Amino acid sequence: MSLHNMRTIHGSKPNYSDEKRVGFAIRYSTPVVKQFGKYSKAILVQGNDSYNNFELVELPLERRMENNIVEYTKLH
């Protein structure tokens, strides 16, 4: 596992194994932030969003990550 600032250039060597390489990104921002391009989905962590810059999705209720991934992929 590695943690990076979003402005850090980073990479890794090619994956020659039969195992999948997984990337996972978490970004925290305030509701006032507006992204350009594709309309993004977000989970509101605290407070309320009066800016409507994101499509808000519900916080997953399942404890098993596999079930949450299945539900998340249905949204896309």
N, C-alpha and C positions, 0 to 999 in steps of 0.2 A: 504494500500500500504506500502511496505517496500523496502528499498534499501540496498544492501549488496555488499561488496567486494567479488570477486569470490572465495577468500580463506576463507571466513567466513562460519563456520558451522551453519546452521540455519534450522528450520523446523516449522511445525505448527501442531496443533491438528487435529484429523480426521474430515472430513467434513460429518456431519450427515444430512445435509439439502438436499433438492431436487435440489438445485442450483449447477451448475458446478463451480469448482474452476479453475481459469485460471492462468497460469504462463506465464510470458513474460520476455524475456532476451534480453538486448541490450549490445553488447560488441564493444568497440572502439579499434581498433588496426591499426598499420601501415601495408602497403602491404608486407613488408618484413617478417612478421610473417607467419610461416608455421605450420599448425595443422597436427597432425598425425591421421591416420584413414580416416574416411569418408571425401571426398572432400566437402568443405563448400561453400555455396553461400554467397555473400556479396554485399552491396551497397557501391560504392566508394563515399565518402562524399566530398573529395577535391583532386585535383591533378590528377596524373595518376599512373597506376599500371604496372610496368615493370617486376614484379616478377612472375605473373600468379599463385599465390598460392591459389586463390579463383576463383570460377565461379561468375563473376560479373553479377548482375541483375539490370534492370533499376529502378530508383526511381519511386515509385507509383505516378501517376498523379491524381488519384481520391482523393477527400476530404473526402468521406464517408468511414470509416474504414471497414464496411461490404463488400464493393466492393473490397477493397484492399485484404482482407482476402480471398475472393473467387479467385481472380487472383493469389495470392501467393500459394494457395493449388493446383492450376493447375501445378505449377512448380515442385511439389514433386510427 
